[in-house]
């Protein structure tokens, strides 16, 4: 870390002092290290970040050293985002909406790491008055014919905090047969009719959810067709006709995720590929009923409405107050 980010050691020292109220005794207790001080505490190396203390977890009763680093890293990314958002707001005299691609909780493959995504400061970003919207492309794994449209972030959680959500639609069309890392496994459209079906599906996801969207020609040439342009014009008119319709959410299933629980798992933990990504794309997307992703911390807030069914995915760390709210 020092080799790639020289400011990190000084920044993490300041962060630790704030987290533990500048009390070395509390730091020693949390880390299970009777000799550590704010000055001698170093950064966990790659081996330590992968070496958990209880199964896939870093047991906080043993040491919070590595989870602390993951928290610091993600909060620093969020703070940088918010610093830039505030700067833009100030320069524009708060006359424009400002947003970011952020909160990618679901999208994780075995070769990627949630704890090093920088996205685990989502709650802080959602609370900021300088961020007006959250955006993300929809997930790439299962976006082909027969697959669903589903966000990489938590759109309804953003809406709950008064933020807009924009779905970036970068669908493959029959005009290009670009190869992804999955090789020939994706059933991408090969005809105009198949392209039309995917574009209508993607639009319907945003229309029925009350989200915004934009179409993105990711590498150029995907939409260079009169039929496609005409279809997008038709869909835009449909959207305009329904702007004043009642789009209040009616989902009765809430899927609950927790950002802090990620920090207690090892770097690159492959469980989340099955628990989150695959669960969302191959199970929840085909359940036949509307569902919404929400944060565990919002369960204790009055703004979260009641649901008939709650599915808790990665909620490994639950406080007493959260547990009480869940049962209530």
C-alpha positions in Angstrom: 0.0 0.0 0.0 2.8 2.4 0.9 4.4 1.8 -2.6 1.2 2.8 -4.4 -0.2 5.5 -2.0 2.4 7.3 0.1 -0.2 9.4 1.9 -1.9 6.3 3.3 0.2 5.7 6.4 -0.4 9.3 7.7 -4.1 9.2 6.7 -4.8 6.0 8.4 -3.1 7.2 11.6 -5.4 10.2 11.8 -8.4 8.0 11.0 -7.5 5.6 13.9 -7.2 8.4 16.3 -10.6 9.6 15.4 -12.1 6.1 15.5 -10.7 5.4 19.0 -11.0 8.9 20.4 -7.2 9.1 20.6 -7.3 6.4 23.4 -4.4 3.9 22.9 -6.0 1.5 25.4 -9.1 1.2 23.2 -6.9 0.6 20.2 -5.0 -2.1 22.0 -8.1 -3.8 23.1 -9.7 -3.7 19.7 -6.6 -5.1 18.0 -5.8 -7.6 20.7 -2.3 -6.2 20.9 -1.0 -5.0 24.3 1.9 -3.1 22.8 0.5 -1.3 19.8 0.3 2.5 19.7 -1.1 5.0 17.3 2.5 5.7 16.1 3.6 2.0 15.7 0.4 0.6 14.2 1.2 -0.3 10.6 -0.9 -1.3 7.6 -1.8 -5.0 7.0 0.0 -6.5 4.0 -1.6 -8.7 1.3 -1.0 -11.9 3.2 -2.7 -10.5 6.4 -5.7 -9.2 4.4 -6.3 -12.7 3.1 -5.6 -14.6 6.3 -8.8 -14.6 8.3 -9.0 -15.7 12.0 -12.3 -17.7 12.0 -13.4 -19.3 8.8 -14.0 -16.6 6.2 -14.2 -14.0 8.9 -11.9 -11.7 10.9 -13.2 -12.4 14.4 -13.5 -8.9 16.1 -12.9 -10.7 19.4 -9.4 -11.6 18.1 -8.5 -8.4 16.3 -10.1 -5.5 14.4 -6.8 -4.6 12.7 -7.6 -5.7 9.2 -11.3 -4.7 9.3 -10.2 -1.3 10.5 -8.0 -0.9 7.4 -10.9 -2.0 5.1 -13.2 0.6 6.8 -10.5 3.3 6.4 -9.9 2.5 2.7 -13.6 2.6 1.8 -14.4 5.7 3.9 -11.4 7.5 2.2 -12.8 6.7 -1.2 -16.3 8.0 -0.1 -14.7 11.1 1.4 -12.9 11.9 -1.8 -16.1 11.5 -3.8 -17.9 13.8 -1.5 -15.1 16.4 -1.5 -15.4 16.5 -5.3 -19.2 16.6 -5.2 -19.1 19.5 -2.8 -16.6 21.3 -5.0 -18.8 20.9 -8.1 -21.9 22.1 -6.2 -20.0 25.1 -5.0 -18.7 26.0 -8.4 -22.1 25.6 -10.0 -23.8 27.5 -7.1 -25.9 24.4 -6.5 -27.6 25.0 -9.8 -27.1 21.5 -11.2 -27.6 18.0 -10.0 -24.5 16.1 -9.1 -24.0 12.3 -8.8 -21.7 9.4 -9.0 -21.5 5.7 -10.1 -21.4 4.1 -6.6 -22.7 1.5 -4.2 -21.8 -1.6 -6.2 -22.6 -4.2 -3.5 -23.9 -7.0 -5.7 -21.2 -7.1 -8.4 -18.4 -9.3 -7.2 -16.5 -12.0 -8.9 -13.9 -14.4 -7.3 -11.1 -12.3 -8.8 -12.4 -9.1 -7.5 -12.8 -7.9 -3.9 -15.7 -6.1 -2.2 -13.5 -4.7 0.5 -11.2 -3.1 -2.1 -14.0 -1.8 -4.2 -14.1 1.6 -2.4 -17.9 1.3 -2.5 -18.4 0.5 1.2 -19.0 4.1 2.1 -22.4 4.0 0.5 -24.3 5.1 3.6 -22.1 8.2 4.0 -22.6 9.1 0.3 -26.4 8.7 0.6 -26.5 11.1 3.6 -24.7 13.8 1.7 -26.6 16.9 0.5 -24.0 17.3 -2.3 -25.0 14.0 -4.1 -28.3 14.1 -5.9 -28.2 10.9 -7.9 -26.6 7.5 -8.0 -25.9 5.7 -11.2 -24.7 2.3 -12.4 -24.7 0.1 -15.4 -26.8 -3.0 -15.0 -24.9 -6.3 -14.3 -23.0 -7.8 -17.2 -23.1 -11.5 -16.4 -26.7 -12.4 -17.4 -27.8 -9.5 -19.5 -28.3 -11.4 -22.7 -31.5 -12.9 -24.2 -33.3 -14.7 -21.4 -31.5 -12.7 -18.7 -32.8 -9.9 -16.5 -32.0 -6.2 -16.2 -30.7 -5.6 -12.7 -28.6 -2.9 -11.1 -25.1 -3.3 -9.7 -26.0 -0.9 -6.9 -29.1 -0.5 -4.6 -31.5 1.9 -6.5 -34.3 1.8 -4.0 -31.9 2.5 -1.1 -30.8 5.6 -3.0 -34.5 6.6 -3.6 -35.2 6.1 0.1 -32.5 8.7 0.9 -34.0 11.2 -1.6 -31.6 10.4 -4.4 -32.4 9.9 -8.0 -31.2 6.7 -9.7 -30.1 6.4 -13.3 -29.7 3.0 -14.9 -27.0 2.9 -17.6 -28.1 0.7 -20.4 -25.2 -0.5 -22.5 -26.9 -3.5 -24.1 -25.2 -5.5 -26.8 -27.1 -5.4 -30.1 -27.0 -7.4 -33.3 -24.8 -4.8 -34.9 -21.8 -6.0 -32.9 -20.7 -9.4 -31.6 -18.0 -8.3 -29.2 -16.5 -11.0 -27.0 -16.6 -10.6 -23.3 -14.5 -12.7 -20.9 -17.2 -15.3 -21.0 -16.4 -16.2 -24.6 -19.3 -17.8 -26.5 -21.4 -18.3 -23.4 -23.5 -15.2 -23.7 -26.6 -15.4 -25.8 -26.3 -11.9 -27.4 -28.8 -10.7 -30.0 -28.1 -11.6 -33.6 -31.2 -10.1 -35.2 -33.1 -6.8 -35.1 -36.0 -8.6 -33.4 -33.8 -9.9 -30.6 -32.2 -6.4 -30.2 -35.6 -4.9 -29.9 -36.7 -7.4 -27.2 -33.6 -6.5 -25.1 -34.1 -2.8 -25.5 -37.7 -3.0 -24.5 -36.9 -5.2 -21.5 -34.2 -2.7 -20.3 -36.7 0.2 -20.7 -39.4 -1.7 -18.9 -37.1 -2.2 -15.9 -36.7 1.6 -15.5 -40.3 2.4 -16.4 -41.9 0.1 -13.8 -39.4 1.0 -11.1 -39.7 4.8 -11.7 -35.9 5.1 -12.4 -34.1 7.2 -14.9 -32.0 5.7 -17.6 -29.6 6.5 -20.4 -28.5 4.4 -23.3 -24.7 4.1 -23.6 -23.0 3.0 -26.8 -20.1 1.5 -24.9 -17.6 1.0 -27.8 -19.4 2.7 -30.7 -21.7 1.2 -33.4 -24.2 -0.6 -31.2 -27.1 1.8 -32.0 -26.1 3.0 -35.5 -29.3 1.7 -37.1 -32.5 3.6 -38.1 -34.7 0.9 -36.6 -32.9 1.2 -33.2 -33.0 5.0 -33.2 -36.7 4.9 -34.1 -37.4 2.4 -31.3 -35.6 4.6 -28.7 -37.7 7.6 -29.8 -40.8 5.5 -29.3 -39.7 4.4 -25.8 -38.9 8.0 -24.9 -42.4 9.1 -25.9 -43.9 6.3 -23.7 -41.8 7.5 -20.8 -43.0 11.0 -21.3 -46.6 9.9 -21.4 -46.1 8.2 -18.0 -44.2 10.9 -16.3 -47.2 11.9 -14.1 -48.3 8.4 -13.4 -48.3 7.0 -9.9 -44.9 5.3 -9.6 -44.9 4.7 -5.8 -43.2 1.4 -5.1 -45.4 -1.6 -4.5 -42.8 -4.4 -3.9 -43.5 -6.6 -1.0 -40.1 -8.2 -0.8 -37.1 -6.5 0.8 -33.6 -7.9 0.2 -31.3 -6.6 3.0 -27.5 -6.1 2.7 -25.0 -4.7 5.1 -21.9 -2.7 4.0 -19.9 -3.1 7.2 -20.3 -6.9 7.3 -18.1 -7.1 4.2 -15.2 -5.6 6.1 -15.0 -8.6 8.5 -14.4 -11.0 5.6 -11.1 -11.8 3.8 -9.9 -9.9 0.8 -11.3 -11.4 -2.3 -13.7 -13.8 -0.5 -15.4 -15.9 -3.2 -18.6 -16.5 -1.2 -20.1 -13.3 -2.4 -20.2 -14.4 -6.0 -22.7 -17.1 -5.0 -24.4 -15.3 -2.1 -25.0 -11.9 -3.9 -24.2 -11.9 -7.6 -25.6 -15.3 -8.6 -28.5 -15.0 -6.1 -29.6 -11.7 -7.6 -29.3 -12.6 -11.3 -30.4 -16.3 -11.3 -32.9 -16.4 -8.4 -34.3 -13.0 -7.3 -34.6 -11.8 -10.9 -36.9 -14.7 -11.7 -38.9 -15.0 -8.5 -42.0 -13.6 -10.2 -42.6 -10.8 -7.7 -41.1 -7.3 -7.3 -38.3 -6.9 -4.7 -36.1 -4.1 -3.5 -32.6 -4.0 -2.1 -32.1 -2.0 1.1 -29.4 -1.4 3.7 -29.5 -3.1 7.1 -29.0 0.3 8.7 -32.2 1.6 7.2 -34.2 -1.1 8.9 -34.1 1.0 12.1 -35.3 4.1 10.2 -39.0 5.0 10.1 -38.6 5.9 6.4 -38.4 2.2 5.4 -41.9 1.0 4.8 -43.1 -2.5 5.9 -42.7 -5.5 3.6 -44.2 -9.0 3.7 -41.0 -10.8 3.2 -37.4 -9.9 4.2 -34.4 -11.7 2.7 -31.2 -11.1 4.6 -28.1 -11.9 2.5 -24.8 -10.8 4.0 -26.0 -9.5 7.4 -23.3 -11.2 9.4 -22.8 -8.4 11.9 -26.1 -7.2 13.5 -26.2 -4.9 16.4 -28.7 -5.3 19.3 -30.7 -2.3 18.1 -30.8 -3.7 14.6 -31.9 -7.1 15.8 -34.7 -5.5 17.8 -35.8 -3.5 14.8 -35.8 -6.6 12.6 -38.0 -8.5 15.0 -40.3 -5.5 15.4 
